[in-house]
Amino acid sequence: MIEEIKKHSNNSKLALIIRHGDREKIPVGSFGNEILLNEKGIHNSINFGRELKQYRINRIYTSPVARCVQTAHYLKEGYEKELSFHTTKALGDPGLHIADDKLAGEFFLKHTFDEMYRRFMLGEAIPGVPTPQGFETKMTEFIKQNTIEDGLTIFITHDSLIAFYHYCLNKVVYTKENWVKYLSGIILKVE
């Protein structure tokens, strides 16, 4: 991510939409909201904050799921400067990629995320999930409304939201071989 950030001028308004730090595996049949960062996730989040010291971070928005909040906390610790962060359900629990968490949750537990993602990319209806166009519009509006100053605005979320959004933006398809890594995601220049 740092190499991508370097490609932009300091006067750019950049939105970093990243996945939380490393965690243990989520048990089958669970949403995993209770799973916290592991030691590697804590260490890598602090180091990522250190790597960002040379940049101006305006604020962090994070999913209210504990591992995302932890990532924001440890990133801030590594950054070593005053920095505010705010939780928002737009980024998780359920996230803007979910329109009805009960319906989407039932589908997820019955069919798994892989089936959800496959249908999303094909434009097939998924119970409780907005259309790709509807999600892209809401997510892009949210990013633009909250990325208002030159520098970095960081959005800490989950791999599923990033995979859906990246597909909407550029038709990027994630597979098991190139899945969204921890503390990686999308960098957007906001005009």
LUMLUMZA-681850 format. One record per residue: residue in one letter; x, y, z of N, C-alpha, C, CB in turn. Coordinates in Angstrom, 1 decimal, m for minus. Glycine has a CB too. Layout:
<sites>
a|X|Y|Z|X|Y|Z|X|Y|Z|X|Y|Z
...
</sites>
This chain:
<sites>
m|0.8|m1.2|0.0|0.0|0.0|0.0|0.9|1.3|0.0|m0.9|0.0|1.2
i|2.0|1.2|0.7|2.8|2.4|0.8|3.4|2.8|m0.5|4.0|2.1|1.8
e|3.8|1.8|m1.3|4.3|2.1|m2.7|3.2|2.8|m3.5|4.8|0.8|m3.4
e|2.0|2.4|m3.4|0.9|3.0|m4.1|0.6|4.4|m3.7|m0.4|2.1|m4.0
i|0.7|4.6|m2.4|0.5|6.0|m1.8|1.5|6.9|m2.4|0.5|5.9|m0.3
k|2.8|6.4|m2.5|3.9|7.3|m3.0|3.6|7.8|m4.4|5.2|6.5|m2.9
k|2.8|7.1|m5.1|2.5|7.6|m6.5|1.7|8.8|m6.6|1.8|6.4|m7.3
h|1.2|9.3|m5.5|0.3|10.4|m5.4|1.0|11.6|m4.7|m1.0|10.1|m4.7
s|0.6|12.8|m5.1|1.2|14.0|m4.5|0.6|14.2|m3.1|0.9|15.3|m5.4
n|1.3|15.0|m2.3|0.9|15.3|m0.9|m0.4|16.1|m0.9|2.0|16.0|m0.2
n|m0.7|16.7|m2.0|m2.0|17.5|m2.1|m3.2|16.7|m2.5|m1.8|18.7|m3.1
s|m3.0|15.4|m2.7|m4.1|14.5|m3.1|m5.0|14.2|m1.9|m3.6|13.3|m3.7
k|m6.3|14.0|m2.2|m7.2|13.5|m1.2|m7.3|12.0|m1.5|m8.6|14.2|m1.3
l|m6.8|11.2|m0.6|m6.7|9.8|m0.8|m7.6|9.1|0.2|m5.3|9.3|m0.8
a|m8.4|8.1|m0.3|m9.1|7.2|0.6|m8.4|5.9|0.6|m10.6|7.1|0.2
l|m8.0|5.4|1.7|m7.4|4.0|1.8|m8.5|3.1|2.4|m6.1|4.0|2.7
i|m9.0|2.2|1.7|m10.0|1.2|2.1|m9.3|m0.1|2.4|m11.2|1.1|1.1
i|m9.0|m0.4|3.6|m8.2|m1.5|4.0|m8.9|m2.6|4.8|m6.9|m1.1|4.7
r|m8.4|m3.8|4.7|m8.8|m4.9|5.5|m8.1|m4.8|6.9|m8.6|m6.3|4.9
h|m8.8|m5.2|7.9|m8.2|m5.2|9.3|m6.9|m6.0|9.3|m9.2|m5.7|10.3
g|m6.2|m6.0|10.4|m5.0|m6.8|10.6|m5.3|m8.3|10.8|m4.3|m6.3|11.8
d|m4.3|m9.1|10.8|m4.4|m10.6|10.9|m5.2|m11.1|12.1|m3.0|m11.1|10.9
r|m5.9|m12.1|11.8|m6.8|m12.8|12.8|m6.7|m14.3|12.6|m8.2|m12.3|12.7
e|m7.2|m15.0|13.6|m7.3|m16.4|13.4|m8.5|m16.8|12.5|m7.5|m17.1|14.8
k|m8.5|m18.0|12.1|m9.6|m18.4|11.2|m11.0|m18.4|11.8|m9.3|m19.9|10.7
i|m12.0|m18.0|11.0|m13.3|m17.9|11.5|m13.9|m19.3|11.4|m14.2|m16.9|10.7
p|m14.6|m19.7|12.5|m15.2|m21.1|12.5|m16.3|m21.2|11.4|m15.8|m21.4|13.9
v|m16.4|m22.3|10.8|m17.5|m22.6|9.8|m18.8|m22.4|10.5|m17.3|m24.0|9.2
g|m19.7|m21.8|9.8|m21.1|m21.6|10.4|m21.2|m20.4|11.3|m21.5|m22.8|11.1
s|m20.2|m19.5|11.2|m20.1|m18.3|12.1|m19.8|m17.1|11.3|m19.1|m18.5|13.2
f|m20.3|m15.9|11.8|m19.9|m14.7|11.2|m18.5|m14.2|11.6|m20.9|m13.6|11.5
g|m18.1|m14.7|12.8|m16.7|m14.4|13.3|m16.6|m13.0|13.9|m15.8|m14.6|12.2
n|m17.6|m12.3|14.2|m17.5|m11.0|14.7|m16.7|m10.9|16.0|m18.8|m10.4|14.9
e|m16.7|m12.1|16.7|m16.0|m12.1|18.0|m14.5|m12.4|17.9|m16.6|m13.2|18.9
i|m14.0|m12.7|16.7|m12.6|m13.0|16.5|m11.8|m11.7|16.5|m12.4|m13.8|15.1
l|m10.8|m11.7|17.4|m9.9|m10.5|17.5|m8.6|m10.6|16.7|m9.6|m10.3|19.0
l|m7.9|m9.6|16.7|m6.5|m9.6|16.1|m5.7|m10.6|16.8|m5.9|m8.2|16.0
n|m4.8|m11.3|16.1|m3.8|m12.2|16.8|m2.5|m11.3|17.0|m3.5|m13.5|16.0
e|m1.5|m11.9|17.5|m0.3|m11.2|17.8|0.3|m10.6|16.5|0.8|m12.1|18.5
k|0.3|m11.3|15.4|0.8|m10.9|14.2|0.0|m9.6|13.7|0.8|m12.0|13.1
g|m1.3|m9.7|13.9|m2.2|m8.6|13.5|m1.9|m7.3|14.3|m3.6|m9.0|13.6
i|m1.7|m7.5|15.5|m1.3|m6.3|16.4|0.0|m5.7|15.9|m1.2|m6.7|17.9
h|1.0|m6.6|15.8|2.3|m6.1|15.4|2.3|m5.5|14.0|3.3|m7.3|15.3
n|1.6|m6.1|13.0|1.6|m5.5|11.7|0.8|m4.2|11.6|0.9|m6.5|10.7
s|m0.3|m4.1|12.5|m1.0|m2.8|12.5|m0.2|m1.7|13.1|m2.3|m3.0|13.4
i|0.6|m2.0|14.1|1.5|m0.9|14.6|2.5|m0.6|13.6|2.2|m1.5|15.9
n|3.1|m1.5|12.9|4.1|m1.2|11.9|3.5|m0.5|10.7|4.7|m2.5|11.4
f|2.3|m0.8|10.3|1.7|0.0|9.3|1.5|1.4|9.6|0.3|m0.7|8.9
g|1.1|1.7|10.9|1.0|3.0|11.4|2.4|3.7|11.3|0.5|3.0|12.8
r|3.4|3.0|11.7|4.8|3.6|11.6|5.1|4.0|10.2|5.8|2.6|12.2
e|4.8|3.1|9.2|5.1|3.3|7.8|4.3|4.6|7.3|4.7|2.1|7.0
l|3.2|4.9|7.9|2.4|6.0|7.5|2.8|7.4|8.1|0.9|5.7|7.8
k|3.8|7.3|9.0|4.2|8.6|9.8|4.5|9.7|8.9|5.4|8.3|10.6
q|5.0|9.5|7.7|5.4|10.6|6.8|4.3|11.2|6.1|6.4|10.1|5.8
y|3.1|10.7|6.3|1.9|11.2|5.6|0.9|11.8|6.6|1.2|10.0|4.8
r|0.1|12.7|6.1|m0.9|13.3|6.9|m2.2|12.4|6.9|m1.3|14.7|6.4
i|m2.5|11.8|8.0|m3.8|11.1|8.1|m4.8|12.0|8.8|m3.6|9.7|8.9
n|m5.9|12.2|8.1|m6.9|13.1|8.6|m7.8|12.4|9.7|m7.8|13.6|7.5
r|m8.2|11.2|9.4|m9.0|10.5|10.4|m9.1|9.0|9.9|m10.4|11.1|10.6
i|m9.6|8.2|10.8|m9.9|6.8|10.4|m11.3|6.5|10.7|m8.9|5.8|11.3
y|m12.0|5.8|9.8|m13.3|5.3|9.9|m13.2|3.8|10.0|m14.3|5.8|8.8
t|m13.9|3.2|10.9|m13.7|1.7|11.1|m15.0|1.0|11.3|m12.8|1.4|12.2
s|m15.1|m0.2|10.9|m16.2|m1.0|11.2|m16.3|m1.2|12.7|m16.1|m2.4|10.5
p|m17.5|m1.3|13.3|m17.5|m1.5|14.8|m17.1|m2.9|15.2|m18.9|m1.2|15.3
v|m16.8|m3.8|14.3|m16.4|m5.2|14.7|m15.0|m5.0|15.4|m16.3|m6.1|13.4
a|m14.8|m5.7|16.5|m13.7|m5.4|17.4|m12.3|m5.5|16.7|m13.7|m6.4|18.5
r|m12.1|m6.4|15.8|m10.8|m6.5|15.2|m10.5|m5.3|14.3|m10.7|m7.8|14.3
c|m11.5|m4.7|13.8|m11.3|m3.4|13.0|m11.0|m2.3|13.9|m12.6|m3.1|12.1
v|m11.7|m2.2|15.0|m11.4|m1.2|16.0|m10.0|m1.3|16.6|m12.5|m1.2|17.2
q|m9.6|m2.6|16.8|m8.3|m2.9|17.3|m7.2|m2.4|16.3|m8.1|m4.4|17.6
t|m7.5|m2.7|15.0|m6.6|m2.3|13.9|m6.4|m0.8|13.9|m7.1|m2.7|12.5
a|m7.5|0.0|14.1|m7.4|1.5|14.2|m6.6|1.9|15.4|m8.8|2.1|14.2
h|m6.8|1.3|16.5|m6.1|1.6|17.7|m4.6|1.4|17.6|m6.7|0.8|18.9
y|m4.2|0.2|17.0|m2.8|m0.1|16.9|m2.1|0.7|15.8|m2.6|m1.6|16.7
l|m2.9|1.0|14.7|m2.3|1.8|13.7|m2.0|3.2|14.2|m3.4|1.9|12.5
k|m3.0|3.7|15.0|m2.8|5.0|15.7|m1.6|5.0|16.6|m4.1|5.4|16.5
e|m1.4|3.9|17.3|m0.3|3.7|18.2|1.1|3.8|17.4|m0.3|2.4|19.0
g|1.1|3.2|16.3|2.3|3.2|15.5|2.5|4.6|14.8|2.3|2.2|14.4
y|1.5|5.3|14.5|1.5|6.6|13.9|2.1|7.6|14.8|0.1|7.0|13.4
e|1.8|7.5|16.1|2.4|8.3|17.1|2.0|9.8|17.0|3.9|8.2|17.2
k|0.9|10.1|16.4|0.4|11.5|16.3|m1.0|11.5|16.7|0.7|12.1|14.9
e|m1.5|12.6|17.1|m3.0|12.7|17.4|m3.8|12.4|16.2|m3.3|14.2|17.9
l|m4.8|11.5|16.4|m5.5|11.0|15.3|m6.9|10.5|15.8|m4.8|9.9|14.6
s|m7.9|10.9|15.2|m9.2|10.5|15.7|m9.7|9.3|14.8|m10.3|11.6|15.7
f|m10.5|8.4|15.4|m11.1|7.4|14.6|m12.6|7.2|15.1|m10.4|6.1|14.7
h|m13.4|6.9|14.1|m14.8|6.8|14.3|m15.4|5.5|13.8|m15.6|8.0|13.6
t|m16.2|4.8|14.6|m16.8|3.6|14.1|m18.1|3.9|13.3|m17.2|2.6|15.3
t|m18.3|3.1|12.3|m19.5|3.2|11.5|m20.0|1.9|10.9|m19.3|4.2|10.3
k|m21.3|1.6|11.0|m21.8|0.4|10.5|m21.8|0.4|9.0|m23.2|0.2|11.0
a|m21.4|1.5|8.3|m21.3|1.5|6.9|m20.2|0.5|6.4|m21.0|2.9|6.4
l|m19.2|0.3|7.3|m18.0|m0.5|7.0|m18.1|m1.9|7.5|m16.8|0.2|7.5
g|m19.2|m2.3|8.2|m19.3|m3.6|8.8|m20.3|m3.7|9.9|m17.9|m4.1|9.3
d|m20.8|m4.9|10.1|m21.9|m5.1|11.1|m23.1|m4.3|10.8|m21.3|m4.8|12.5
p|m23.7|m4.3|9.6|m23.5|m5.2|8.5|m22.5|m4.7|7.4|m24.8|m5.6|8.0
g|m22.5|m3.4|7.2|m21.8|m2.8|6.0|m22.7|m2.4|4.9|m20.7|m3.8|5.5
l|m22.3|m1.5|4.1|m23.1|m1.0|3.0|m23.3|m2.1|1.9|m22.5|0.2|2.3
h|m22.5|m3.1|1.9|m22.7|m4.2|1.0|m23.8|m5.2|1.4|m21.4|m5.0|0.8
i|m24.5|m4.9|2.5|m25.6|m5.6|3.0|m26.8|m4.7|3.2|m25.2|m6.4|4.4
a|m27.9|m5.1|2.6|m29.1|m4.3|2.7|m30.0|m4.8|3.9|m29.9|m4.2|1.4
d|m30.0|m6.1|4.1|m30.8|m6.7|5.1|m30.0|m7.7|5.8|m32.2|m7.3|4.6
d|m29.5|m7.5|7.0|m28.5|m8.4|7.6|m29.1|m9.7|8.0|m27.9|m7.7|8.8
k|m30.4|m9.8|8.2|m31.0|m11.1|8.6|m31.0|m12.0|7.3|m32.4|m10.9|9.1
l|m31.6|m11.4|6.2|m31.6|m12.2|5.0|m30.3|m12.6|4.4|m32.4|m11.4|3.9
a|m29.3|m11.6|4.4|m28.0|m11.9|3.9|m27.3|m12.8|4.8|m27.2|m10.5|3.8
g|m27.5|m12.7|6.1|m26.8|m13.6|7.1|m27.3|m15.1|6.9|m27.1|m13.2|8.5
e|m28.6|m15.3|6.7|m29.1|m16.6|6.5|m28.5|m17.2|5.2|m30.7|m16.6|6.4
f|m28.5|m16.4|4.1|m27.9|m16.9|2.9|m26.4|m17.2|3.1|m28.1|m15.8|1.8
f|m25.7|m16.4|3.7|m24.2|m16.6|4.0|m24.0|m17.9|4.7|m23.6|m15.4|4.8
l|m24.8|m18.1|5.8|m24.6|m19.3|6.6|m25.0|m20.6|5.8|m25.4|m19.2|7.9
k|m26.0|m20.5|5.0|m26.4|m21.6|4.2|m25.5|m21.9|3.0|m27.9|m21.4|3.7
h|m25.1|m20.9|2.3|m24.4|m21.0|1.0|m22.9|m20.7|1.0|m25.1|m20.2|m0.1
t|m22.4|m20.0|2.0|m21.1|m19.5|2.2|m20.8|m18.2|1.4|m20.0|m20.6|1.7
f|m19.8|m17.5|1.7|m19.4|m16.3|1.1|m19.1|m16.5|m0.4|m18.3|m15.6|1.8
d|m18.4|m17.7|m0.7|m18.0|m17.9|m2.1|m19.2|m17.9|m3.0|m17.3|m19.3|m2.2
e|m20.3|m18.4|m2.6|m21.5|m18.4|m3.5|m22.1|m17.0|m3.6|m22.6|m19.4|m2.9
m|m22.0|m16.3|m2.5|m22.5|m14.9|m2.4|m21.7|m14.1|m3.4|m22.4|m14.3|m1.0
y|m20.4|m14.2|m3.3|m19.5|m13.4|m4.2|m19.7|m13.8|m5.7|m18.0|m13.7|m3.8
r|m19.8|m15.1|m6.0|m20.1|m15.5|m7.3|m21.3|m14.9|m7.9|m20.2|m17.1|m7.4
r|m22.4|m14.9|m7.1|m23.7|m14.4|m7.6|m23.6|m12.9|m7.8|m24.8|m14.7|m6.6
f|m22.9|m12.2|m6.8|m22.7|m10.8|m6.9|m22.0|m10.4|m8.2|m21.9|m10.2|m5.7
m|m21.0|m11.1|m8.6|m20.2|m10.8|m9.8|m21.1|m11.1|m11.1|m18.9|m11.6|m9.9
l|m22.0|m12.0|m11.0|m22.8|m12.3|m12.1|m24.1|m11.4|m12.2|m23.3|m13.8|m12.0
g|m24.2|m10.6|m11.2|m25.4|m9.7|m11.1|m26.7|m10.4|m10.7|m25.6|m9.0|m12.5
e|m26.5|m11.6|m10.2|m27.7|m12.4|m9.7|m28.2|m11.8|m8.4|m27.4|m13.9|m9.7
a|m29.5|m11.9|m8.2|m30.1|m11.4|m6.9|m29.6|m12.3|m5.8|m31.6|m11.4|m7.0
i|m29.2|m11.6|m4.7|m28.8|m12.3|m3.4|m29.7|m11.7|m2.3|m27.3|m12.1|m3.1
p|m30.4|m12.6|m1.6|m31.3|m12.1|m0.5|m30.5|m11.2|0.4|m32.0|m13.2|0.2
g|m31.0|m10.0|0.6|m30.4|m9.1|1.6|m29.2|m8.3|1.1|m30.0|m9.8|2.8
v|m28.8|m8.4|m0.1|m27.7|m7.8|m0.7|m28.1|m6.8|m1.8|m26.6|m8.8|m1.2
p|m27.6|m5.6|m1.8|m28.0|m4.7|m2.9|m27.4|m5.1|m4.2|m27.6|m3.2|m2.6
t|m27.9|m4.6|m5.3|m27.3|m4.8|m6.6|m25.9|m4.2|m6.6|m28.2|m4.2|m7.8
p|m25.0|m4.7|m7.5|m23.7|m4.1|m7.6|m23.7|m2.6|m7.8|m22.9|m4.8|m8.7
q|m24.6|m2.1|m8.7|m24.7|m0.7|m9.0|m25.2|0.1|m7.7|m25.7|m0.5|m10.1
g|m26.2|m0.5|m7.0|m26.7|0.2|m5.8|m25.6|0.3|m4.7|m27.9|m0.6|m5.3
f|m24.9|m0.8|m4.5|m23.8|m0.8|m3.6|m22.7|0.2|m3.9|m23.2|m2.2|m3.4
e|m22.3|0.1|m5.2|m21.2|1.0|m5.6|m21.6|2.5|m5.4|m20.9|0.8|m7.1
t|m22.8|2.8|m5.7|m23.3|4.2|m5.5|m23.2|4.6|m4.1|m24.7|4.4|m6.1
k|m23.7|3.8|m3.2|m23.7|4.1|m1.7|m22.3|4.2|m1.2|m24.5|3.0|m1.0
m|m21.5|3.2|m1.6|m20.1|3.2|m1.0|m19.3|4.4|m1.5|m19.4|1.9|m1.4
t|m19.4|4.7|m2.8|m18.7|5.8|m3.4|m19.2|7.1|m2.7|m18.9|5.9|m4.9
e|m20.4|7.3|m2.5|m21.0|8.5|m1.8|m20.4|8.6|m0.4|m22.5|8.4|m1.7
f|m20.4|7.4|0.3|m19.8|7.4|1.7|m18.3|7.8|1.7|m20.0|6.0|2.3
i|m17.6|7.3|0.8|m16.1|7.6|0.7|m16.0|9.1|0.4|m15.4|6.7|m0.4
k|m16.7|9.6|m0.6|m16.5|11.0|m1.0|m17.0|12.0|0.1|m17.4|11.3|m2.2
q|m18.0|11.6|0.8|m18.5|12.5|1.9|m17.5|12.6|3.1|m19.9|12.0|2.4
n|m16.7|11.6|3.2|m15.8|11.5|4.4|m14.3|11.7|4.0|m16.0|10.2|5.0
t|m14.0|11.8|2.8|m12.7|12.2|2.3|m12.7|13.6|1.8|m12.1|11.1|1.2
i|m12.5|14.5|2.8|m12.8|15.9|2.4|m11.5|16.8|2.5|m13.8|16.5|3.3
e|m10.4|16.3|3.0|m9.2|17.1|3.1|m8.0|16.4|2.4|m8.8|17.3|4.6
d|m7.1|17.2|2.0|m5.9|16.6|1.4|m5.2|15.7|2.4|m4.9|17.7|0.9
g|m4.6|14.7|2.0|m4.0|13.7|2.9|m4.8|12.4|2.8|m4.0|14.2|4.3
l|m4.6|11.6|3.8|m5.2|10.2|3.8|m6.4|10.2|4.8|m4.1|9.2|4.3
t|m7.4|9.5|4.3|m8.5|9.1|5.1|m8.6|7.6|5.0|m9.9|9.8|4.7
i|m8.5|7.0|6.2|m8.5|5.5|6.2|m9.8|4.9|6.6|m7.3|5.0|7.1
f|m10.2|3.9|5.8|m11.5|3.2|6.1|m11.1|1.7|6.4|m12.5|3.3|4.9
i|m11.3|1.3|7.6|m10.9|m0.1|8.0|m12.2|m1.0|8.0|m10.2|m0.1|9.4
t|m12.1|m2.0|7.2|m13.3|m2.8|6.9|m12.9|m4.3|6.8|m14.1|m2.4|5.7
h|m13.7|m5.0|6.1|m13.6|m6.5|5.9|m13.3|m6.9|4.5|m14.8|m7.2|6.5
d|m12.7|m8.0|4.3|m12.4|m8.5|3.0|m13.6|m8.6|2.0|m11.7|m9.8|3.0
s|m14.7|m9.0|2.6|m15.9|m9.1|1.7|m16.4|m7.8|1.1|m17.1|m9.7|2.5
l|m16.4|m6.7|1.9|m16.8|m5.4|1.4|m15.8|m4.9|0.4|m16.9|m4.4|2.6
i|m14.5|m5.1|0.6|m13.5|m4.7|m0.3|m13.6|m5.5|m1.6|m12.0|m4.9|0.3
a|m13.8|m6.8|m1.5|m13.9|m7.6|m2.8|m15.2|m7.2|m3.6|m14.1|m9.1|m2.4
f|m16.3|m6.9|m2.9|m17.5|m6.5|m3.6|m17.2|m5.1|m4.3|m18.7|m6.4|m2.7
y|m16.6|m4.2|m3.5|m16.4|m2.8|m4.0|m15.4|m2.8|m5.2|m16.0|m1.9|m2.9
h|m14.3|m3.5|m5.0|m13.3|m3.5|m6.1|m13.9|m4.1|m7.3|m12.1|m4.3|m5.6
y|m14.7|m5.1|m7.2|m15.4|m5.6|m8.4|m16.2|m4.6|m9.1|m16.2|m6.9|m8.0
c|m17.0|m3.8|m8.3|m17.9|m2.8|m8.8|m17.0|m1.7|m9.5|m18.7|m2.1|m7.7
l|m15.9|m1.3|m8.9|m15.1|m0.2|m9.5|m14.4|m0.6|m10.8|m14.1|0.2|m8.5
n|m13.7|m1.8|m10.8|m12.8|m2.1|m11.8|m12.9|m3.6|m12.4|m11.4|m2.0|m11.4
k|m14.0|m4.2|m11.9|m14.2|m5.6|m12.3|m13.1|m6.5|m11.8|m14.4|m5.8|m13.8
v|m12.4|m6.1|m10.8|m11.3|m7.0|m10.2|m12.0|m8.2|m9.5|m10.4|m6.1|m9.1
v|m11.5|m9.3|m9.9|m12.0|m10.6|m9.3|m11.0|m11.2|m8.4|m12.4|m11.6|m10.5
y|m11.4|m11.4|m7.2|m10.5|m12.0|m6.2|m10.8|m13.5|m6.2|m10.7|m11.4|m4.8
t|m9.7|m14.3|m6.0|m9.8|m15.7|m5.9|m9.0|m16.2|m4.7|m9.2|m16.5|m7.2
k|m8.9|m17.4|m4.4|m8.1|m17.9|m3.3|m6.7|m17.5|m3.4|m8.3|m19.4|m3.1
e|m6.2|m17.4|m4.7|m4.8|m17.1|m4.9|m4.4|m15.6|m4.7|m4.4|m17.5|m6.3
n|m5.4|m14.7|m4.9|m5.1|m13.3|m4.8|m6.0|m12.6|m3.8|m5.2|m12.7|m6.2
w|m6.6|m13.3|m2.9|m7.6|m12.8|m2.0|m7.0|m11.5|m1.3|m8.0|m13.8|m1.0
v|m7.9|m10.7|m0.8|m7.6|m9.4|m0.1|m6.8|m9.7|1.1|m8.9|m8.6|0.2
k|m5.6|m9.3|1.1|m4.7|m9.6|2.3|m5.0|m8.6|3.4|m3.2|m9.4|1.8
y|m4.5|m9.0|4.6|m4.6|m8.2|5.8|m3.9|m6.8|5.5|m4.1|m8.9|7.0
l|m4.5|m5.7|6.0|m3.9|m4.4|5.8|m3.6|m4.0|4.4|m2.6|m4.3|6.6
s|m4.4|m4.6|3.5|m4.3|m4.1|2.1|m5.7|m3.9|1.6|m3.6|m5.2|1.2
g|m5.8|m3.3|0.4|m7.2|m3.0|m0.1|m7.1|m2.1|m1.3|m8.0|m2.4|0.9
i|m7.8|m1.0|m1.3|m8.0|m0.1|m2.4|m7.5|1.3|m2.0|m9.5|m0.1|m2.9
i|m6.9|2.0|m2.9|m6.5|3.4|m2.7|m7.3|4.2|m3.8|m5.0|3.7|m2.8
l|m8.1|5.1|m3.4|m8.9|6.0|m4.3|m8.5|7.4|m4.2|m10.4|5.8|m4.1
k|m8.2|8.1|m5.3|m8.0|9.5|m5.3|m9.4|10.2|m5.4|m7.0|10.0|m6.5
v|m9.8|11.0|m4.4|m11.1|11.6|m4.4|m11.0|13.0|m5.0|m11.7|11.6|m3.0
e|m11.8|13.3|m6.0|m11.8|14.6|m6.6|m12.8|15.5|m6.0|m12.0|14.4|m8.2
</sites>
